Amino acid sequence: MLTFLIFITIFIRSVPAYEGKIQRFDALDDVVAIARAVYIHIYRPYNGTDIDLSVPLYKIPIAPRSFPWTFANILIHLKLVTTSQLSYCNSTDCWLCSLKDNGSHLCQEYHVSNSWRKMSSVECVVGDVYMTVRFIDAMGNGCVTKFEIAVNETQSPIYPKSKADDMEETYTRNNTLLKSFHSGRFSYFVESADRVDVPACLLSKKPTVCTKYKKIVRAIRVCDDDETEHLESKTTVTLRCSSTFWERKWDAAFIASYNKEYGGFLTIGFASSSTSTVWFCQFFLKDIEKRSQQTWDICQNVTYSSVQKCRAQDAAYRECRITSTNSTGQLSLCRKYSKKTSSKTDICSLRQYSSDRGRHYWLEDFGPVVGYPDISLDPYQAQLLSFVYHPSSDSYFVLKKTSDGSTRIDRMMGDQNGEFGDASNTRSLWNTSGVDTLPLVYDSLSNAIFYSRNNSVEIQPVTCRNLYKSCDQIPPKNERDPLNCAWCQVTENEGFSRPQDSHDPALSCPESKLFIKACPQSSTLIFNPLSKIAIGLGVTVAVLVLVAVVYFVCKARMKGKESPILNIEEPRSPLPQPSPFRQFYEAYGTTCSDAYRFLFERSDKRISYEDLTMDSVPIGEGCYGQVYRGEYRKDGTTITVACKMVTNPEESSTADFLREARAMWVLDHPRVLEFVGICFDSEQPNRPTILVTKYMSHGDLRGYLRNINNVMSFGQMLNFGLEVAEGMDYIHSMGIIHRDLAARNCMLDDDLHVCIADFGLSRFIADSDEVYQMQTSRMLPVTLMSIEALAHGHFSTKSDVWAFGNLLWEVMTRGCRPWEEVSCRMDLLRCLRQGERLPLQQEWPPSIYYRIMMPCWSESPDDRPTFRDILAELNLVIEDLGAQRRFKIDTGYEVVRT
């Protein structure tokens, strides 16, 4: 019988055609590893999009000393460590394989656990010298083992050099491994569990406290250089989303992904037993690293843990929420590692002290590292199987299985307006169906998603060209997609998708063939030729659009006249319909000038070209084109004006231009730049459209502040802030959000009074007829944005308040750029979420900073003041400063800009 089984084993392993079902796969750079029933095959993608499964680079037998079709061949882990190194595990052992250039391979077996304690899940982290393995057994108990990596392959398995059994059976249930990764000199493992609050148990006199289990998520960190027998550097910190999020009783984390971008961050999916909604929360690795080190440092200053002290004031002492374990496995509140160590002892150098008795190690901090909810999804009676986060497109690729057994992948993003907390606001920008249930893989080096379909592996590069094969598949511009795809119609029947602002020669497209806002009329993929009925419907829609425009403009004007303050804090849900303007001048083939004509044809703001003259030399340059000084003649009077010209409507931000004209038409206030009119020719659309405003002789506020020849007093700069607040209070009362408030967008008239300008990104609060969402080419500088705008693109009246705090800081520093040293959005977001704010300067009275600026920068928008509040408080601050003899508010003020 044994001879027969051996014969069958040799026969099956020698049959090239034997494949079997895919168990697991992984991808890294240009290499894909696919594990089937008997072999792991290593492939290299062809042209970056297809895999030739007929010719593997390597063919590695699974558990080579076992019989095929046994439990030894069932893999619970597979990972490409590098393009030349692979790890995989079954329920008792792991293998580390080196892939040689000549097509050969060497695999070394590492014995992790015994057959009586089989692993249900396992994660391997491979370093230069050691491999660290975390596994959960069938009973839900955890263990960390560490192996010295063999230099040469041996026939016998290698056994652990160190081992740390959790010994938490009394306090922990249902451990579930979620993710592992390596960073710096540490290995990290992330898992969820049902956990007793051990510090509370140790402090409480009530036995019931020690039997209450609560869902938690934790990150375990182990030093690569830890050579102690029990891996005594093991440090555990609790992870939790923000407190307001956690109050919603999300039960457990069940899925996670790790990205190396932006210094590394972890995304964890949380689910609730009461709803089908899934929340994704993000944790920066720097925060986890910092907390782990703080946990160690705190305990090294504790020679004796005082139970009485912690019972009295456990919240006042960090050590009261940290536990440690001694050599007998007994838990206590944290203490110093050893009597011989100092507060500066390196956690990765404990080997020299491991012979000491009375050591306290395996620190666990129950005070959570707080992460931040990013997006919520409702699978709609579907099971969420896997996800990966794609940082550069700020989207999630989500694999889910519906109740009928079908599976699909969706590329999901949050609401275009940044609405947070409602799964109905998320939307799919791409999908594919009929895929297998194996977990998705994202490889940042190849910028691609890998998934399984029909027992094979497919590659999906995350690019416009590879995601969107027809024009009608491209998300509309109001979806705020960072990929910013446009369509190039090469011929009548051929075209491709590409980034709107691409400079790649391979994606070059003639200007006349690039469609950004609408698909080509000739394309059968999205639009049909207009029939007579369609034309009639188009006229009807146009009339309805005109009526809607008049209604909302009049409504906004009436609100401004009837009430000095609009209830702008009332939340309003954006309407799901697409823009009527967009439907009109995209779907029915009319030009942008038609939109101007419907808005301004009969308005007294319509200016004739004959009444306007402009200088030949521009005085500035805006996002639409150039700005000229000009003269406007009306009723025998000539006034000096500034003329913003759209030099090329096909390439410039026409929607922003129209939005600015529309907003300025509604506004009428001394602190808002006066709108004189708009000049356009509906009969000759090629003539430039010109936005005409009052001429500001002193230019913009930032330029004036930075001019060292301009002498200013402290009181004058405070007055600049006061006038901006007056203007913004009025703008909000008219139901408009500015969204681009900065010193560069505030102008100074002849008497140095502030006039707020640049309404290209403004929006009406109750606006259902928005022209377009913000274009990528017109994105805000991230250093001026609020936390919610950075994280979710959410702009509101309170994000304008945040921007005012930045503007006032600009003014008081005489034109310094806020956060100039911060290089990217994610770095700034991390700083702000950690509580960092623009600094107080020593030349300022503290009241300006703490009473005005800091409230504007409150993390929660609800905690920020309104501009009416700011006006009242700023007037009080000015009054208080004027009464102080030691502070001369009218003296000259200079700040050295650094």
Order of alpha helices (4+ residues) and beta strands (2+ residues): alpha-beta-beta-beta-beta-beta-beta-beta-beta-beta-beta-beta-beta-beta-beta-beta-beta-alpha-beta-beta-alpha-beta-beta-beta-alpha-alpha-beta-beta-beta-beta-beta-beta-beta-beta-beta-beta-beta-alpha-beta-beta-beta-alpha-alpha-alpha-beta-beta-beta-beta-beta-alpha-beta-beta-alpha-alpha-beta-beta-beta-beta-alpha-alpha-alpha-alpha
